[in-house]
Amino acid sequence: MTPAQGTSTAAHQQGKKTAHRTSRKTTRAKADVSAKTAATAAPQKAATSTAKQTKPLGHVTFVGVGPGDPALLTLAGRDVLANADAVVVEGPEHDAFLTYCRPGVEVVDGSGAEGSRALRVAARARLVVKTAKSAANVVRLLTGDPFTFSSGAEEAAACKKAGIGFNVVPGVSEVSAVPTYAGIPLTMKGDREVTVVDLAENKLDLSRLQPKQTLVLLNASEVLKETVAALVEAGFDASTPVAATVCGTTTSQTSVVGTLETIVTDLRAAKVTGEAVIVVGSVVEQRETLSWFETKPLFGWRILVPRTKDQAGPLMDRLRRYGAMPEEVPTISVEPPRNPQQMDKAIRGLVEGRYEWVAFTSVNAVKAVREKFDEYGLDARAFSGLKIAAVGDKTAEAIGAWGIRPDLVPSGEQSAAGLVEDWPPFDEVLDPINRVFLPRADIATETLVAGLTDLGWEVDDVTAYRTVRAAPPPAPTREAIKSGKFDAVVFTSSSTVRNLVGIAGKPHASTVIGVIGPATLKTAEEHGLRVDAMAETPSVEELADALARFGADRRDTMVEAGEPVTRPSERRSGSRRKS
């Protein structure tokens, strides 16, 4: 081998060693990087895994809402609903309670479960657990009390098993509430023992029951005949008083009283259907003295409320307090004026000191001016130096909500005429400006304008809003109005009279008519309606009170005459009686 070859071979050998060392270094470097990457990734993966494991589950509050009357919801239940992220309901009967929730709350319907009670309860329990895994604060609404003849206990157990925390807000149970609303005390002196029997699923041995005690039977309607026979066989006297109440605590409540011997026939004769709470025992005899709910002056009355959508609430709530079943039929809607320039000019004039007075004749007028103020970035300070008049207490309240106390409210009749009677005449010495800003509806009467003009004032009569006739109600409602199936109609303005007659026809001659004031009375009479009740002052609450007084007088007259108490719709005639 030549020196050159040796040198070449040596260099080659040295190159191989160098390459091998470099390769090992590279491999070690890659291994180090991989180890570091793995070491870095491991905690991240562990953290992610831990995060998944420690993700907080939701919390469920089981709230009893009572057996039907929304007013029986407790304050605790209302407060819980106000903070709910999701609410699990059982159907439309729970819709009334959603008004206490904040906007955007998730509503989950749990009414779709089918099958036996066990299957339905299991399905609802799974739904509650599922909802709690995606929402932090879940409220589960249950009729009555969650832990009394309800599925609340089973659903709470399912939450416990799933590791979900829960608490319970008790509700008023139908066991006590329905008899109370029927005027039946479950206990009295000498009657202290009460047994509650739920006949929903299994046949119970009724032979062990003591005949002298009070019984409350649930879910017995379908097996009432067999149940009555079993009680008589167990030693109960066939003449033992019995009361069956359906739709308890609601304005649809109906009670039928009989005995163990007659109650099945009595219910059939009264054509009462549906699940009933049944009380058996001598305490039923107290109903004649203690009945307080079904003897309310407007109990069971179907009352038509033709009103704008946003203003029907207070009137309907007041009517329900008297036992009525109000139904709202929109007849008018409040719209902005077709030409807003007139209002724009008036608002600018108000700011520039053009007026001495501003006269508000309705809550809607106050609302229209406030909306214009918001549009211009103004607030109540724009009224500085102006005198404010309100046509009545309700309008004054709307102004007061703005932080303003009216300078003038009629001392007598709360109407445009009453306002004119108390309005001071223009005095050149005392009044630096003789102009009045009058924002009102497009169809308002000219009484106030004419009266103020006679007193020496110049009036800027400005259309602040329009009242537009609504679309006709559905055909069944129109038919009910014309055929007398409504017991009463309450009119809150002249426009509601005109619009109702225009879109649905004139109420039947037997229907009781209530109006909010003299102007509405006049319009009703012009349309051939005989008015039975008028509010003492023009407010929806007073209108409901006036109708209730009429209903109470009517009821007393029937009782004194020994006649059965019936609703106006049950005594229809071809024409209204004369004054």
Residue pairs with C-beta under 8 A, 6 or more apart in sequence:
1 9
56 136
57 132
57 133
57 162
57 163
57 164
57 165
58 85
58 86
58 131
58 132
58 133
58 134
58 135
58 136
58 137
58 138
58 164
59 132
59 136
59 137
59 138
59 164
59 165
59 166
59 167
60 128
60 132
60 138
60 139
60 140
60 156
60 159
60 164
60 165
60 166
61 80
61 84
61 137
61 138
61 139
61 140
61 166
61 167
61 168
61 169
62 140
62 142
62 146
62 152
62 155
62 156
62 166
62 167
62 168
62 169
63 73
63 77
63 80
63 81
63 139
63 140
63 141
63 142
63 146
63 169
63 171
64 74
64 77
64 142
64 143
64 144
64 145
64 146
64 150
64 152
64 169
64 170
64 171
64 172
64 173
65 72
65 73
65 77
65 94
65 97
65 141
65 142
65 143
65 144
65 171
66 72
66 73
66 143
66 144
66 171
66 172
66 177
66 249
67 143
67 144
67 172
67 173
67 174
67 177
67 178
67 248
67 249
68 93
68 143
68 247
68 248
68 249
68 250
69 177
69 181
69 249
69 250
70 96
70 97
72 171
72 172
72 177
72 249
73 97
73 100
73 171
74 169
74 170
74 171
74 172
76 169
77 97
77 169
77 171
78 100
80 139
80 169
81 87
81 97
81 98
81 100
81 101
81 139
82 100
82 101
82 102
83 102
83 137
84 101
84 102
84 105
84 137
84 138
84 139
85 105
85 106
85 135
85 136
85 137
85 138
86 105
86 106
86 107
86 108
86 131
86 134
86 135
86 137
86 138
86 139
87 98
87 101
87 105
87 106
87 107
87 108
87 138
87 139
87 140
87 141
88 108
88 110
88 124
88 127
88 128
88 131
88 138
88 139
88 140
88 141
89 95
89 97
89 98
89 107
89 108
89 109
89 110
89 111
89 141
90 109
90 110
90 111
90 141
90 142
90 143
91 109
91 111
93 143
94 141
94 143
97 141
98 105
98 107
106 131
106 135
108 127
108 131
110 124
110 127
110 128
113 119
113 120
113 123
113 124
114 120
115 123
116 201
117 200
117 201
120 151
121 151
121 154
121 155
122 154
124 151
124 155
125 151
125 154
125 155
125 157
125 158
125 159
126 158
128 138
128 140
128 155
128 158
128 159
129 158
129 159
129 162
129 164
131 138
132 138
132 159
132 162
132 164
133 162
133 164
140 146
140 152
140 155
142 150
142 151
142 152
142 171
143 150
143 171
143 174
144 150
144 171
144 172
144 173
144 174
144 175
145 152
145 170
145 171
145 172
145 173
146 152
146 153
146 156
146 168
146 169
146 170
146 171
147 153
147 168
147 170
148 173
148 175
149 173
149 174
149 175
149 196
149 198
149 218
152 168
156 166
156 168
159 165
159 166
160 166
174 218
174 248
174 249
174 277
175 196
175 216
175 218
175 277
176 186
177 248
177 249
178 245
178 248
178 249
178 277
179 185
179 186
179 216
179 243
179 245
179 277
179 279
181 245
181 248
181 249
181 253
181 293
181 294
182 243
182 245
182 248
182 253
182 255
182 279
182 287
182 291
182 293
182 294
183 286
183 287
183 289
183 290
183 291
183 292
183 293
183 294
184 243
184 279
184 283
184 284
184 286
184 287
184 290
185 283
185 286
185 290
186 194
186 214
186 216
186 279
186 283
187 194
187 214
187 283
188 283
188 286
191 214
191 281
191 282
191 283
193 210
193 212
193 213
193 214
194 213
194 214
194 215
194 216
195 209
195 213
195 214
195 215
195 216
196 215
196 216
196 218
197 204
197 206
197 209
197 215
197 216
197 217
197 218
197 220
198 218
198 219
199 217
199 218
199 219
199 220
199 223
199 227
200 218
200 219
206 227
206 230
206 231
206 234
207 230
207 233
207 234
208 234
209 215
209 231
209 234
209 236
211 234
211 235
211 236
211 237
211 240
213 281
214 279
214 280
214 281
214 282
214 283
215 231
215 278
215 279
215 280
215 281
216 277
216 278
216 279
216 280
217 227
217 277
217 278
217 279
217 280
218 277
218 278
219 275
220 227
220 276
220 278
221 244
221 274
221 275
221 276
221 278
224 244
224 263
224 264
224 267
224 278
225 264
228 260
228 261
228 263
228 264
231 240
231 260
231 280
232 238
232 260
232 261
236 260
236 280
237 260
238 259
238 260
238 261
239 259
239 260
239 261
240 259
240 260
240 280
240 281
240 282
241 257
241 258
241 259
241 280
241 281
241 282
241 284
241 285
242 257
242 258
242 259
242 260
242 263
242 278
242 279
242 280
242 284
243 255
243 256
243 257
243 258
243 278
243 279
243 284
243 287
244 255
244 256
244 258
244 263
244 267
244 272
244 276
244 277
244 278
245 253
245 254
245 255
245 256
245 276
245 277
245 278
245 279
246 253
246 254
246 272
246 273
246 274
246 275
246 276
247 253
247 254
247 274
248 277
249 293
251 299
251 300
251 320
251 323
251 324
251 325
252 300
252 325
253 293
253 294
254 270
254 272
255 287
255 294
256 263
256 266
256 267
256 270
256 272
257 266
257 284
257 287
258 265
258 266
258 267
260 280
263 278
267 276
293 299
293 323
294 300
294 323
295 555
296 322
296 323
297 322
297 323
297 548
297 549
297 551
297 552
297 555
298 319
298 322
298 323
298 324
298 487
298 488
298 547
298 548
298 551
299 322
299 323
299 324
300 323
300 324
300 325
300 567
301 323
301 324
301 325
301 487
301 488
301 551
301 567
301 568
302 324
302 325
302 327
302 480
302 485
302 486
302 487
302 488
302 567
302 569
303 319
303 324
303 325
303 326
303 327
303 486
303 487
303 488
303 489
303 490
303 547
304 326
304 327
304 329
304 481
304 486
304 488
304 489
304 490
304 500
304 507
305 312
305 315
305 316
305 319
305 326
305 327
305 328
305 329
305 490
306 328
306 329
306 330
306 331
306 489
306 490
306 491
306 492
306 496
306 499
306 500
307 315
307 328
307 330
307 331
307 492
307 496
308 330
308 332
308 333
308 334
309 328
309 330
309 333
310 334
311 363
311 492
311 540
312 328
314 540
314 541
315 326
315 490
315 492
315 540
315 541
315 543
315 544
316 326
316 328
318 540
318 541
318 544
318 545
319 326
319 490
319 544
319 547
320 326
321 544
322 544
322 547
322 548
322 551
324 488
327 477
327 486
329 473
329 477
329 500
329 504
330 470
331 469
331 470
331 495
331 496
331 499
331 500
331 503
332 467
332 468
332 469
332 470
332 495
332 496
332 499
333 467
333 468
333 470
334 364
334 465
334 466
334 467
334 468
335 465
335 466
335 467
335 468
336 368
336 465
336 466
337 343
337 442
337 463
337 464
337 465
337 466
338 466
339 463
342 462
342 463
343 368
343 372
343 439
343 462
343 463
343 464
344 372
346 437
346 439
346 460
346 462
347 369
347 372
347 373
347 376
347 378
349 355
349 437
349 460
350 358
350 382
350 383
350 386
350 437
351 378
351 382
353 385
353 433
354 433
354 435
354 437
354 460
355 386
355 433
355 435
355 436
355 437
355 460
356 386
356 387
356 431
356 432
356 433
356 434
356 435
356 436
357 386
357 387
357 388
357 389
357 435
357 436
357 437
357 457
358 369
358 383
358 386
358 387
358 388
358 389
358 436
358 437
358 438
358 439
359 389
359 391
359 419
359 436
359 437
359 438
359 448
359 452
360 366
360 369
360 388
360 389
360 390
360 391
360 395
360 398
360 399
360 406
360 439
361 391
361 395
361 416
361 419
361 438
361 440
361 444
361 448
362 391
362 395
362 440
362 441
363 394
363 395
363 398
364 441
364 464
364 465
365 395
365 439
365 440
365 441
365 464
365 465
366 395
366 398
366 399
366 402
367 398
367 465
368 439
368 464
368 465
369 439
369 464
370 402
373 379
373 382
380 402
380 403
380 404
383 404
387 407
387 408
388 399
388 404
388 405
388 406
388 407
388 408
389 406
389 407
389 408
389 409
389 419
389 423
390 396
390 399
390 406
390 408
390 409
391 409
391 410
391 414
391 415
391 416
391 418
391 419
391 538
392 409
392 410
392 414
392 415
392 537
392 538
392 539
393 409
393 414
393 537
393 539
394 538
394 539
394 540
396 406
396 409
399 405
399 406
400 406
408 419
408 422
408 423
410 418
410 419
410 421
410 422
411 418
411 422
412 418
412 421
412 422
413 421
413 517
413 518
414 517
414 537
414 538
415 447
415 517
415 518
415 519
415 538
416 444
416 445
416 447
416 448
416 451
416 519
417 447
417 451
417 518
419 448
419 451
420 447
420 448
420 451
420 452
420 455
423 451
423 452
423 455
423 457
424 455
425 455
425 456
426 434
426 455
426 456
426 457
428 434
434 456
434 457
434 458
435 457
435 458
435 459
435 460
436 452
436 457
436 458
436 459
436 460
437 460
437 462
438 448
438 449
438 452
438 459
438 460
438 461
438 462
439 462
439 464
440 448
440 461
440 462
440 463
440 464
441 463
441 464
441 465
441 466
441 467
441 495
442 463
442 465
442 466
442 467
443 467
443 495
445 494
445 519
448 459
449 459
449 461
452 459
453 459
467 495
469 499
469 502
469 503
470 499
470 503
471 503
472 478
472 503
472 504
473 481
473 503
473 504
477 504
478 504
478 505
479 485
480 486
481 489
481 500
481 504
481 505
481 507
481 508
481 511
482 504
482 505
482 506
482 507
482 508
483 508
483 572
484 507
484 508
484 509
484 510
484 511
484 568
484 569
484 572
485 508
485 569
486 507
486 508
486 511
486 569
487 511
487 512
487 567
487 568
487 569
488 511
488 512
488 513
488 514
488 547
488 568
489 500
489 507
489 511
489 512
489 513
489 514
490 514
490 515
490 516
490 543
490 544
490 547
491 497
491 500
491 513
491 514
491 515
491 516
491 520
491 523
491 524
492 516
492 520
492 540
492 543
493 516
493 520
494 519
494 520
494 522
494 523
496 520
497 515
497 520
497 523
497 524
497 527
497 529
498 523
498 527
500 507
501 527
506 527
506 528
506 529
507 513
507 529
508 572
509 573
509 574
509 575
509 576
510 568
510 569
510 571
510 572
510 573
510 576
511 568
511 569
512 532
512 533
512 547
512 550
512 551
512 568
513 524
513 529
513 530
513 531
513 532
513 533
514 531
514 532
514 533
514 534
514 535
514 543
514 546
514 547
514 550
515 521
515 524
515 531
515 533
515 534
515 535
515 543
516 534
516 535
516 538
516 539
516 540
516 542
516 543
517 534
517 535
517 538
518 534
521 531
521 534
524 531
525 531
530 576
530 577
530 579
532 547
532 550
533 543
533 546
533 547
533 549
533 550
534 546
535 542
535 543
535 545
535 546
536 542
536 545
536 546
555 565
558 564
558 565
558 566
559 565
